[in-house]
């Protein structure tokens, strides 16, 4: 095991000043609002999104399906959970009745009640660059606005440049640099 420090940014956006971002969901996809019976599908999307990514080293629970299920239970059972900012993106399949989960985002509320905190936005790799992340983020931010939040924030690993570009398009700005210490086992 090697101790490694991962550099992360905390980014924030003022919700009343955020730029309009056009977000149309492509044909063949559907966006579902939070329902508790979707928790396992959120976990599946989270697992498929993160298991081979750097964030699975930063947050080891993301590397295992059971870890993602526990994380979803923990998030959704918190008193500060924001269902309005929690969404699931799914792919429609003409051959099966089940919708395949391909993206997820969750929201929490700060102790002050004025700041929404985005948790674990993830899109399954083969569905990236189709606007799924944009629509998840847009809906989460709208959910925070609905409940009266003035700001929203999130954390992102610095190496995730595609995510940082997306957040900047929504008006997010870096407000803090953090270092997360992790024990990493290299093969």
Secondary structure, 3 states (H helix, E strand, C coil): CEEEEEEEEEEEEEHHHCCCCCCCCCCCEEEEECCHHHHHHHHHHHHHHHCCCCHHHHCHHHHCHHHHHHHHHHHHCCCCECHHHCEEEEECCCCCCCCEEEEEEEEEECCCCCEEEEEEEEECHHHCCCCHHHHHHHHHHHHHHHCCCCEEEEEEECCCHHHHHHHHHCCCEEEEEEEEEEEECCC
